[in-house]
Amino acid sequence: MKNLGFDEMVTDAVEKVIPSVVNISEVKLIRDAYLNIHPVPGVGSGFLIDDKGYILTNAHVVYGSHEIKVALEDGRLFEGKIRGIDTITDLAVIKIEAKSLPVPEIARGDDLKIGQMAIAIGSPLGLVGGPTVTAGVISALNRSIQTEVTFMEGLIQTDAAINPGNSGGPLINSSGIVIGINSAIIPFAQGIGFAIPIQPAMWVAEQLIKSGEVTRPWISISAVDINPKLVAYFDLPTDKGVVITNVLPGGEADKSGVQVDDILIRIDDIEINNVRDLMKVINKHEVGDKITMELFRGKEKVQLETKLEKAPTARIPQRTK
């Protein structure tokens, strides 16, 4: 087997994938302070996941878009239609009307290692001239970050440069196999970018293609982590758990008697120390499962049983004629 140098390794890997990478240009309708609506253009990336025109990208790239254009590496331009959006994982699938399209090889396992090569491909800043390639390594695995709209966990951290417009593009290994989807950066940080591992991303994509949504269990509440300031200011009876800040009227939690300011500390036999624990426990269940919640209400503990509901899904924006 030929022992490739660094340059050949990167170029060979990139050549395998670039034909499947697309540029996504979209227009969002933004309302200003005077209630006037203005079209605002944006750019992002994506990549083909089957030869019939299904494209995987980030939800934030296309959510709220009035018009989507997809440019292939060979120069062809298509109108893109949203098949489904999952804001919880920040993933979306769009469809173009084309056939026999190039599809990259997708990693079948999650046997990633810190230090292995990672190559990000995308269209940062909407620069003309085709996709941009940056190379680095996997810096860490199973990272968790809080975004404006969701809590993301199990992420790949990489120092391969990810810039605005890279979102939705593939992260590949030295063999040209897709291992993740570029998703987020930390503003003002150097060499810190994040990608969603490809296996859970493909699971979401398959559900979006099949039904246009991802079905997940949900407790109809909003909650925040307890922190030392909350404990001291409100003289809370515990320093672990989540404080319930909102209960959806008419939801199963509301019907079960859950109240705002209750502190959730346990579900069934599992301690809940923070919102991350809460999400992990819920995601192990199915819609319709019954769970027992242990809460502090003031200084007293109470137990309530509630039923998990179907989590709300993002509404696909409808084009106006």
C-alpha positions in Angstrom: 0.0 0.0 0.0 1.3 3.4 -0.9 2.4 5.5 2.0 0.9 8.9 1.3 2.3 12.2 2.5 0.1 14.7 4.3 -0.6 16.7 1.1 -1.6 13.7 -0.9 -3.7 12.3 2.0 -5.7 15.5 2.3 -6.2 16.1 -1.4 -7.2 12.4 -2.0 -9.7 12.6 0.8 -11.2 15.9 -0.4 -11.4 14.8 -4.0 -13.7 11.9 -2.9 -16.1 14.2 -1.1 -16.2 17.6 -2.8 -18.6 16.5 -5.7 -21.3 15.8 -3.0 -20.9 19.1 -1.1 -23.4 21.8 -2.0 -23.7 25.6 -1.4 -27.0 26.7 0.0 -28.1 30.3 -0.5 -31.3 31.3 1.1 -33.5 34.3 1.8 -35.2 35.0 5.1 -37.9 37.6 5.5 -37.0 39.8 8.4 -39.3 42.3 10.1 -37.6 45.6 11.2 -38.5 47.8 14.1 -41.1 49.6 12.0 -42.8 46.3 11.1 -41.5 46.5 7.5 -40.4 43.2 6.0 -37.0 42.9 4.2 -35.4 40.0 2.3 -32.1 39.1 3.9 -29.8 36.7 2.1 -27.7 34.1 3.8 -25.4 31.2 2.9 -24.6 27.8 4.3 -23.4 24.4 3.3 -24.7 20.9 3.0 -24.0 17.5 1.4 -25.9 14.9 -0.5 -26.9 11.8 1.5 -28.5 9.9 -1.3 -28.4 10.0 -5.1 -32.1 11.2 -5.4 -31.4 14.7 -4.1 -31.7 14.6 -0.4 -29.3 17.0 1.3 -28.3 17.1 5.0 -27.6 20.5 6.5 -28.1 22.5 9.7 -31.5 23.6 10.8 -30.3 27.1 11.5 -29.1 27.4 7.8 -32.6 27.0 6.4 -35.1 27.6 9.2 -37.3 30.5 8.4 -36.1 30.7 4.8 -38.5 32.1 2.1 -36.4 30.8 -0.8 -33.6 28.2 -1.0 -31.1 27.7 -3.9 -28.7 24.8 -4.0 -25.6 25.0 -6.1 -23.8 21.7 -6.9 -20.0 21.5 -7.3 -20.5 20.9 -11.1 -22.2 24.3 -11.4 -25.8 23.2 -11.6 -28.4 25.3 -9.6 -31.6 23.9 -8.2 -34.5 25.1 -6.0 -34.4 23.4 -2.6 -37.4 22.4 -0.6 -37.4 21.7 3.1 -38.3 18.1 3.8 -37.9 18.4 7.6 -36.3 20.4 10.4 -35.2 19.2 13.8 -34.2 22.2 15.9 -33.2 20.1 18.9 -30.3 18.6 17.0 -29.9 21.6 14.6 -30.4 19.3 11.6 -32.5 19.7 8.5 -33.0 17.8 5.2 -33.7 19.6 2.0 -34.6 18.1 -1.4 -33.7 19.0 -4.9 -35.2 17.4 -8.1 -32.3 15.6 -9.5 -31.1 12.0 -9.9 -27.9 10.0 -10.1 -26.1 12.4 -7.8 -22.7 11.8 -6.1 -22.9 10.6 -2.5 -20.0 10.4 -0.1 -19.1 7.4 2.0 -20.7 7.7 5.5 -18.9 6.3 8.5 -20.8 3.3 9.9 -19.4 3.4 13.4 -18.4 5.9 16.0 -14.8 4.7 16.7 -13.3 8.1 16.6 -10.1 9.0 18.4 -8.7 12.2 19.8 -5.9 13.3 17.6 -7.0 11.8 14.3 -7.2 13.9 11.2 -10.4 16.0 10.6 -11.1 17.9 7.4 -13.9 20.4 7.2 -15.5 21.2 3.9 -18.0 24.0 3.3 -18.7 27.5 1.9 -17.5 29.9 4.6 -18.7 33.5 4.1 -20.3 32.5 0.8 -17.0 33.0 -1.0 -17.1 32.3 -4.8 -15.0 29.6 -6.4 -16.3 26.4 -4.9 -16.0 24.8 -1.4 -13.3 25.7 1.1 -11.2 23.1 2.8 -9.6 23.3 6.3 -7.7 20.5 8.0 -6.9 19.8 11.7 -7.5 17.1 14.2 -10.3 15.8 16.5 -9.5 17.8 19.7 -12.1 16.2 21.9 -15.2 13.9 21.9 -18.6 14.0 23.6 -18.5 17.8 24.1 -21.7 19.6 25.2 -22.7 23.2 24.4 -25.7 25.4 25.0 -26.9 27.3 21.9 -29.5 30.0 21.6 -32.2 27.4 20.9 -31.1 24.1 22.2 -28.6 22.1 24.3 -26.3 19.9 22.1 -24.3 17.0 23.4 -22.1 14.3 22.1 -20.3 16.7 19.8 -17.0 16.3 18.1 -14.6 19.2 18.9 -12.1 20.0 16.2 -9.5 22.7 15.4 -10.2 22.5 11.7 -11.4 26.1 11.0 -15.2 26.4 10.9 -16.5 29.8 9.9 -19.9 31.2 9.1 -21.1 29.4 6.0 -19.4 26.2 6.9 -22.5 25.2 8.8 -24.0 22.0 7.3 -20.9 20.9 5.5 -19.2 17.5 6.1 -16.4 16.8 8.5 -14.3 13.9 7.0 -11.4 11.7 8.0 -8.2 11.1 6.1 -9.9 8.4 4.0 -12.6 10.8 2.7 -15.3 9.2 4.9 -17.9 11.6 6.5 -17.6 11.4 10.3 -19.7 14.5 11.2 -21.6 17.6 10.1 -20.0 21.0 10.9 -22.4 22.8 13.2 -21.1 25.5 15.5 -18.2 27.7 16.6 -17.4 29.5 19.8 -17.3 33.2 19.0 -13.9 34.9 19.7 -12.3 31.5 20.4 -9.3 30.2 18.3 -9.4 26.7 16.9 -12.6 25.5 18.6 -15.3 24.2 16.3 -17.9 21.5 16.7 -19.5 18.9 14.6 -22.4 16.5 15.1 -21.3 12.9 14.8 -22.6 11.4 11.5 -24.4 8.3 12.9 -27.0 10.2 15.1 -27.2 12.8 12.4 -28.2 10.2 9.8 -30.8 8.7 12.2 -32.4 12.1 12.4 -32.1 12.5 8.6 -33.8 9.2 8.0 -36.8 10.2 10.2 -37.0 13.6 8.5 -37.0 12.0 5.0 -39.6 9.4 6.1 -42.1 11.6 7.9 -40.8 15.2 7.9 -40.3 15.2 11.7 -38.5 13.5 14.6 -40.7 11.9 17.3 -39.4 12.4 20.8 -40.8 12.2 24.3 -41.2 15.5 26.2 -42.3 16.8 29.6 -44.3 19.9 29.0 -42.2 22.2 31.2 -39.3 24.6 31.0 -36.5 24.3 33.6 -33.1 25.8 34.5 -30.2 24.4 36.5 -29.9 25.2 40.1 -26.8 27.2 40.9 -25.2 28.6 44.1 -26.7 32.1 43.5 -30.2 30.6 43.3 -29.6 28.5 46.4 -28.4 31.5 48.4 -30.9 34.0 47.2 -34.0 31.9 47.6 -32.8 29.6 50.4 -33.5 26.5 48.4 -33.6 23.1 50.1 -31.2 21.5 47.7 -28.2 22.5 45.6 -28.9 19.9 42.8 -31.8 19.6 40.5 -33.7 21.8 38.1 -36.1 24.7 38.9 -39.3 24.6 36.8 -39.8 28.0 35.3 -42.9 27.3 33.1 -45.6 24.6 32.9 -47.5 24.4 29.6 -51.2 25.0 30.3 -53.2 21.9 29.6 -50.2 19.7 29.1 -49.7 16.4 30.9 -47.3 17.9 33.5 -50.0 20.6 34.2 -52.7 17.9 34.6 -50.4 16.0 37.0 -50.1 19.0 39.3 -46.6 20.2 38.5 -46.1 23.8 39.4 -43.8 26.7 38.6 -40.9 26.9 41.2 -41.1 23.2 41.9 -37.6 21.7 42.0 -37.3 18.4 40.1 -34.7 16.2 41.8 -35.5 12.7 40.6 -37.3 10.8 37.9 -38.1 7.2 38.8 -34.9 6.0 40.4 -32.5 8.4 38.7 -31.2 11.6 40.3 -31.7 14.8 38.2 -28.8 17.2 38.9 -29.2 19.5 35.9 -31.1 19.9 32.6 -28.6 17.6 30.9 -29.6 14.8 33.2 -33.2 15.5 32.6 -32.9 15.3 28.8 -30.9 12.1 29.0 -33.5 10.4 31.2 -36.4 11.6 29.0 -34.7 10.5 25.8 -34.4 6.9 27.1 -38.3 6.7 27.1 -41.0 6.6 24.5 -43.9 8.9 24.0 -46.8 7.8 26.2 -44.5 6.3 29.0 -45.4 7.2 32.5 -42.7 8.5 34.9 -42.7 9.3 38.6 -41.2 12.7 39.4 -39.9 13.6 42.9 -39.9 17.4 43.6 -39.3 19.9 46.3 -42.3 22.2 46.7 -41.0 24.7 49.2 -39.3 22.6 51.8 -41.5 19.6 51.3 -41.0 16.7 49.0 -43.8 15.6 46.7 -44.2 12.7 44.2 -46.2 13.1 41.0 -46.8 10.7 38.1 -47.0 12.2 34.6 -47.1 10.9 31.1 -44.5 11.8 28.5 -45.9 13.7 25.4 -44.7 14.1 21.9 -42.2 16.9 21.7 -43.2 19.9 19.6 -41.5 20.1 16.2 -40.4 23.1 14.2 -43.0 24.2 11.7 -41.7 24.2 8.2 -42.0 27.8 6.8 -44.4 28.1 4.0 -43.5 30.1 0.9 -45.7 33.0 0.1 -46.6 33.6 -3.5 
